[in-house]
């Protein structure tokens, strides 16, 4: 990583997946997902996948795809297809190499995703916050949703997992 040129977000490509896996292992050591999981999401919804590049190295990523409000996919599982009747854009992951945290690099990616979601007609973006990130997501406009039907699924993400939604008024 260098200070010469700023890190920049760009569309994710297949060649980025090894870097995505490396960043995921650093950012989510207790929520393992393998390369196949990330490749699956990229193949199914490439327009929702972005890499943060710094000096030719992937140092962050954001992955989002259509899903159903009030549900979350299981960790480290492949998807045969995106669900029929998807009614929300699901933000699967936003991760930065820990060396880059605190530099304001996450907000522009989320704001770009919000703009894209609005343009594409999604009424909301949902996510599961982990690693005590609920406050971070609140600052970005997401609200915690308490839904007993999600309790078992959220437990698989860890005891601090919170299902959150950001509504996108037209």
Secondary structure, 3 states (H helix, E strand, C coil): CCCCCCCEEEECCHHHHHHHHHHHHHHCCCCCCCHHHHHHHHHHCHHHEEEEEECCEEEEEEEEEEECCCCCCCCCCCCCCCCCCCCEEEEEEEEECHHHCCCCHHHHHHHHHHHHHHHCCCCEEEEEECCCCHHHHHHCCCEECCCHHHHHHHHCCCCCCEEEEEECCC
